[in-house]
């Protein structure tokens, strides 16, 4: 490996970030500088970028974004939140617990942390404020639980991880030491993410109960009503059916994640226009505009991050990094601690999708060398990066929750720290017990 190449690649990348350049520009310019140093024809950069968006699984990305936008416009998200709110009885922290459950439900149709925070927060933050919860606490619990949107499948970061990891084969020495590894697929990641998502939600619910008990938030004065819950389920029947159609089709092998996204779009169009009759042309156009903007933003990062990662792999940088880590320790728990600690820091300063595309070529070889399953590694990586949505300075969920509640980001950040600690504890549980991730895919024959 050429040491000067690493200096040029990472030096120019971090230098541009410090100067305030967008991450896409930083990745693209540093990759171009490295290619010029290596004497490669710059046209190769265009070829790499083109090939990076030519995969069939990548079609799931804009499709799921569009499906989520249409579901919000069609009223499906509001009905899912109403079902969760009907579960908030006179329990300690009942309404904030319902907020966490609502984020869990909405994550099953959204695939995005900020979208989950916005959709749930618009309804639940004012409701919690009216019920006597502090606005700062209401905003912090919403920002923290919004991260569940990328853990519960379908998940946009899982699509990106699957695409990034598919071309990275385990080194021969890793196969010799630990046996064969299962191949990475987006379907496996979707199935594997379900139980870890429940574990993460359980950690948030536990911390919510402790904090609400300390603050004296007793829940609503109305008793838990089975009739109210059944009414909410009846009114939201077609909304509750949406995640079952999407995930049931994938888990049952009826269609791939990409095909499931298309099914979700047509299902939402039918329910929104024919059954709920809340979807009109203006809302459809608005959803298409949002999808175009978000997809274009993600694909630009994907172009440049693919080239950046390809240069790393072709020049053996990940193998050197893996060797350096293994020289420090071969203890799998110590390596998990290093990986999770690094990802928590990266998540504070970098967008989740960009972090996945940059770090997968570097960190996955380390996982292979110590015998960590790539599916397990991917789920832990996504769970850890989800914490970045609620931590400053770039936590997107904080900005959204602040805009809805009118509370400063600083106040929300301080109140969200205990939830970040609870999420981190849940991540270590998921990392140390791989069966939480791998049991369901194996039972379902994947």
C-alpha positions in Angstrom: 0.0 0.0 0.0 1.3 3.5 -0.9 1.4 5.7 2.2 1.2 8.8 0.1 -2.1 7.6 -1.5 -3.7 7.3 2.0 -2.4 10.8 2.8 -3.8 12.2 -0.4 -7.2 10.4 -0.1 -8.0 11.1 3.5 -6.1 14.3 3.8 -7.9 16.0 1.0 -11.3 14.5 2.1 -11.0 15.8 5.7 -9.4 19.0 4.6 -12.4 19.8 2.4 -14.9 18.9 5.2 -13.1 21.3 7.5 -13.4 24.0 4.9 -17.2 23.4 4.8 -17.5 21.5 1.5 -20.5 19.2 1.1 -19.6 15.6 1.7 -20.3 14.7 -1.9 -17.7 17.2 -3.0 -15.2 16.0 -0.4 -15.5 12.4 -1.5 -15.4 13.2 -5.3 -12.5 15.6 -5.2 -10.4 13.4 -2.9 -11.1 10.3 -5.1 -10.2 12.3 -8.2 -6.9 13.5 -6.6 -6.0 9.9 -5.7 -6.8 8.7 -9.2 -4.6 11.4 -10.7 -1.8 10.4 -8.3 -2.1 6.8 -9.4 -2.0 7.8 -13.0 -5.5 6.4 -13.8 -7.6 7.9 -16.6 -10.3 10.2 -14.9 -12.9 8.7 -17.3 -12.7 5.6 -15.0 -14.3 7.7 -12.3 -17.4 8.2 -14.6 -17.5 4.4 -15.4 -17.4 3.6 -11.6 -20.1 6.1 -10.9 -22.3 4.7 -13.6 -21.9 1.1 -12.5 -22.7 2.1 -8.9 -26.3 3.0 -9.8 -26.9 0.2 -12.3 -27.9 -2.5 -9.8 -31.5 -3.7 -9.5 -31.5 -3.6 -5.6 -30.8 0.1 -5.8 -34.2 0.7 -7.4 -35.7 0.0 -3.9 -34.2 3.2 -2.6 -36.3 5.8 -4.5 -39.3 3.4 -4.4 -39.3 3.2 -0.6 -38.8 7.0 -0.3 -41.8 7.5 -2.5 -43.9 4.9 -0.7 -43.2 6.6 2.6 -44.1 10.1 1.3 -47.3 8.8 -0.2 -48.3 7.0 3.0 -48.0 10.2 4.9 -50.0 12.1 2.3 -52.7 9.4 2.2 -53.3 9.5 6.0 -51.8 6.0 6.7 -49.2 7.4 9.1 -51.7 9.4 11.1 -53.9 6.3 11.6 -50.9 4.2 12.7 -50.0 6.9 15.3 -53.7 6.9 16.5 -53.4 3.2 17.1 -50.3 3.7 19.2 -51.9 6.6 21.1 -54.9 4.5 22.0 -52.5 2.3 24.1 -51.5 5.2 26.3 -53.5 4.6 29.5 -53.0 5.8 33.1 -49.5 4.3 33.2 -46.3 6.0 34.2 -45.1 7.8 31.0 -47.9 6.2 29.0 -48.1 8.9 26.3 -44.4 9.0 25.7 -44.3 5.2 25.6 -47.0 5.4 22.9 -44.7 7.8 21.0 -42.0 5.2 21.0 -44.4 2.5 19.8 -45.7 4.9 17.1 -42.2 5.4 15.8 -41.8 1.6 15.8 -45.0 1.3 13.7 -44.1 4.2 11.4 -40.6 2.8 10.9 -42.2 -0.2 9.3 -43.5 1.9 6.4 -41.0 4.8 6.3 -37.4 3.5 6.4 -36.2 7.0 7.4 -35.3 8.4 10.8 -36.1 12.1 10.1 -39.3 11.2 8.3 -40.4 9.1 11.3 -39.5 11.9 13.7 -41.5 14.5 11.7 -44.6 12.3 11.1 -44.9 11.2 14.7 -43.7 14.4 16.3 -46.3 16.6 14.6 -49.0 14.7 16.4 -47.4 13.4 19.6 -45.2 16.4 20.8 -48.3 18.7 21.1 -50.3 15.9 22.7 -47.6 15.3 25.3 -47.3 19.0 26.0 -51.1 19.2 26.6 -50.9 16.2 29.0 -48.3 18.0 31.2 -45.1 16.5 29.9 -42.4 19.2 29.5 -41.9 20.2 25.9 -38.2 19.5 26.1 -38.9 16.0 27.3 -41.5 15.4 24.6 -39.1 16.6 21.9 -36.2 14.5 23.3 -38.2 11.2 23.4 -39.5 11.8 19.9 -36.0 12.6 18.5 -34.6 9.5 20.3 -37.2 7.1 19.1 -37.2 8.5 15.5 -34.0 6.6 15.0 -36.1 3.4 15.1 -37.2 4.3 11.6 -33.9 3.0 10.1 -33.8 -0.2 12.2 -37.3 -1.6 11.7 -37.5 -2.9 8.1 -37.9 -1.7 5.4 -34.9 0.5 5.9 -33.1 2.8 3.5 -29.7 2.3 5.2 -30.1 -1.4 5.0 -30.5 -1.1 1.2 -27.3 1.0 1.1 -25.4 -1.4 3.4 -26.5 -4.4 1.3 -25.3 -2.7 -1.9 -22.0 -1.7 -0.3 -21.3 -5.1 1.2 -22.3 -7.4 -1.7 -19.0 -7.0 -3.6 -16.8 -7.5 -0.5 -15.9 -11.1 -0.2 -14.3 -12.5 3.0 -10.5 -12.9 2.8 -9.3 -16.5 2.3 -7.6 -16.5 5.7 -10.9 -15.5 7.4 -12.7 -18.4 5.7 -9.9 -20.8 6.7 -10.1 -19.7 10.3 -13.9 -19.3 10.8 -15.5 -21.3 8.0 -17.7 -19.9 5.2 -19.8 -16.7 5.8 -23.3 -16.3 4.5 -23.8 -13.9 1.6 -25.2 -10.4 2.2 -28.6 -9.7 0.8 -31.1 -6.9 1.4 -33.9 -9.5 2.2 -31.7 -11.0 4.9 -31.0 -7.6 6.4 -34.7 -6.8 6.5 -35.5 -10.0 8.3 -32.5 -9.7 10.7 -33.4 -6.1 11.7 -36.8 -7.0 13.2 -35.7 -8.4 16.6 -32.8 -5.8 17.1 -35.4 -3.1 16.5 -37.6 -4.5 19.3 -34.5 -4.6 21.6 -33.7 -1.0 20.8 -37.3 0.0 21.4 -37.3 -1.9 24.7 -34.2 0.0 25.8 -36.0 3.3 25.0 -39.2 2.2 26.8 -37.2 1.2 29.9 -35.4 4.6 30.0 -38.7 6.4 29.4 -40.3 4.6 32.4 -37.4 5.4 34.7 -37.3 9.1 33.7 -41.1 9.5 33.8 -41.3 7.9 37.2 -38.6 10.4 38.5 -40.5 13.3 36.9 -43.9 12.2 38.0 -45.5 11.9 34.5 -48.4 9.6 35.4 -50.1 9.2 32.0 -53.6 10.1 31.0 -56.5 10.4 33.5 -58.6 8.2 31.2 -58.4 4.4 31.8 -57.1 2.1 29.1 -60.0 1.4 26.9 -60.3 -1.7 24.8 -63.1 -0.1 22.8 -60.9 2.9 22.0 -58.1 0.6 20.9 -60.4 -1.5 18.7 -61.9 1.6 17.2 -58.5 2.9 16.3 -57.5 -0.4 14.8 -60.8 -0.5 12.8 -60.2 3.0 11.5 -56.6 2.2 10.7 -57.1 -1.3 9.4 -55.7 -0.5 5.9 -52.8 1.4 7.5 -51.9 -1.5 9.8 -52.1 -3.9 6.8 -49.4 -1.9 4.9 -46.4 -3.2 6.8 -47.9 -6.7 6.8 -48.2 -6.6 3.0 -44.6 -5.2 2.5 -42.8 -7.3 5.0 -45.0 -10.4 4.7 -44.3 -10.5 0.9 -40.6 -10.2 1.5 -40.5 -12.7 4.4 -42.8 -15.1 2.5 -40.6 -15.0 -0.6 -43.3 -13.6 -2.8 -41.2 -10.7 -3.9 -37.8 -9.0 -3.5 -37.3 -5.8 -1.5 -37.3 -3.8 -4.7 -40.6 -5.4 -5.9 -42.0 -4.9 -2.4 -41.3 -1.2 -2.7 -43.3 -1.0 -5.9 -46.1 -3.0 -4.3 -46.1 -0.5 -1.4 -46.5 2.4 -3.8 -49.5 0.9 -5.6 -51.0 -0.3 -2.4 -50.8 3.3 -1.0 -52.2 4.8 -4.1 -55.2 2.5 -4.0 -55.8 3.0 -0.2 -55.3 6.7 -0.3 -57.3 7.4 -3.4 -60.1 4.8 -3.2 -60.6 3.9 0.5 -59.5 6.9 2.6 -60.0 9.4 -0.3 -57.4 11.7 1.1 -54.8 11.4 -1.7 -55.1 13.9 -4.5 -53.0 15.0 -7.5 -51.4 17.9 -5.6 -50.3 15.5 -2.8 -48.9 13.0 -5.3 -46.9 15.7 -7.1 -45.6 16.9 -3.7 -44.5 13.3 -2.8 -42.8 12.9 -6.2 -40.9 16.2 -5.7 -39.7 15.1 -2.2 -38.7 11.7 -3.6 -36.7 13.3 -6.5 -34.9 15.6 -4.1 -34.0 12.9 -1.5 -33.1 10.3 -4.1 -30.9 12.7 -6.0 -29.1 13.7 -2.8 -28.5 10.1 -1.8 -27.4 9.0 -5.3 -24.8 11.8 -5.5 -23.3 10.6 -2.3 -23.5 7.0 -3.6 -21.6 8.0 -6.8 -18.7 9.5 -5.0 -18.6 7.1 -2.0 -18.5 4.1 -4.4 -15.4 5.5 -6.2 -13.8 6.4 -2.8 -14.4 2.9 -1.5 -13.2 1.2 -4.7 -9.9 3.1 -4.5 -9.5 1.9 -0.9 -10.2 -1.8 -1.8 -8.1 -1.9 -5.0 -5.1 -0.6 -3.1 -5.4 -2.9 -0.1 -6.2 -0.2 2.5 -8.9 -2.2 4.3 -6.6 -5.2 4.8 -3.9 -3.0 6.3 -6.4 -1.4 8.7 -7.8 -4.8 9.6 -4.2 -6.0 10.3 -3.6 -2.9 12.5 -6.7 -3.5 14.5 -6.0 -7.2 15.0 -2.4 -6.3 16.2 -4.1 -4.3 19.0 -6.4 -7.1 20.1 -8.1 -10.2 18.8 -10.8 -10.2 21.5 -14.1 -10.0 19.7 -15.7 -8.0 22.5 -12.9 -5.4 22.6 -13.2 -5.1 18.8 -17.0 -4.6 19.1 -16.3 -1.9 21.6 -13.8 -0.2 19.2 -16.2 -0.5 16.3 -19.3 0.8 18.2 -17.3 3.6 19.8 -16.0 4.7 16.4 -19.5 4.5 14.8 -21.0 6.6 17.6 -18.4 9.3 17.0 -18.8 9.2 13.2 -22.6 9.3 13.5 -22.3 12.6 15.4 -20.6 14.3 12.5 -21.6 12.5 9.3 -24.8 11.6 7.5 -25.8 7.9 8.0 -25.8 6.8 4.4 -22.4 8.5 3.6 -20.9 6.8 6.8 -22.1 3.4 5.7 -20.7 3.7 2.1 -17.4 5.0 3.4 -16.9 2.7 6.3 -18.2 -0.6 5.1 -15.2 -1.3 2.8 -12.9 -0.4 5.7 -14.6 -2.1 8.6 -16.2 -5.2 7.1 -12.8 -6.9 6.5 -12.1 -6.5 10.2 -15.4 -8.2 11.1 -14.6 -11.1 8.7 -11.1 -11.6 10.3 -12.6 -12.1 13.8 -15.5 -14.2 12.6 -18.3 -11.7 12.8 -21.2 -12.5 10.4 -21.7 -9.7 7.8 -25.5 -9.6 8.4 -24.9 -9.3 12.2 -22.2 -6.6 11.6 -24.6 -4.7 9.3 -27.4 -4.6 11.8 -25.1 -3.4 14.6 -23.6 -0.8 12.3 -27.1 0.6 11.4 -28.3 0.5 15.0 -25.2 2.4 16.2 -25.5 5.0 13.4 -29.2 5.5 14.3 -28.0 7.1 17.6 -26.4 9.8 15.5 -29.8 11.1 14.6 -30.3 12.3 18.3 -26.8 13.5 19.1 -25.3 17.0 18.3 -24.0 18.7 16.3 -25.6 17.1 13.2 -28.5 15.1 14.7 -31.2 15.6 12.1 -33.9 14.4 14.5 -32.9 17.1 17.0 -33.5 19.9 14.4 -36.9 18.4 13.4 -38.0 18.0 17.0 -36.8 21.5 17.8 -38.8 23.0 14.9 -42.0 21.2 16.0 -41.7 22.0 19.7 -40.0 25.4 19.7 -37.5 24.2 22.2 -33.8 24.9 21.6 -31.6 22.1 20.2 -29.3 22.5 23.2 -32.1 21.7 25.7 -33.3 18.8 23.6 -29.8 17.4 23.3 -29.3 17.3 27.0 -32.6 15.6 27.6 -31.9 13.1 24.8 -28.6 12.0 26.3 -30.1 9.3 28.7 -31.9 7.8 25.7 -28.7 7.7 23.7 -27.1 5.8 26.7 -30.0 3.4 26.7 -29.7 2.9 23.0 -25.9 2.3 23.3 -26.6 -0.4 26.0 -29.1 -2.1 23.7 -26.5 -2.0 20.9 -24.0 -3.8 23.0 -26.6 -6.5 23.9 -27.3 -6.9 20.1 -23.6 -7.1 19.4 -22.7 -9.6 22.1 -25.7 -11.9 21.4 -25.6 -12.5 17.6 -28.6 -14.9 17.7 -30.8 -11.8 18.3 -30.0 -10.9 14.7 -29.4 -14.2 13.0 -32.1 -16.4 14.5 -35.0 -15.1 12.5 -33.3 -15.4 9.1 -32.2 -18.9 9.8 -35.6 -20.0 11.0 -37.1 -18.6 7.8 -34.6 -20.5 5.7 -32.4 -17.6 4.6 
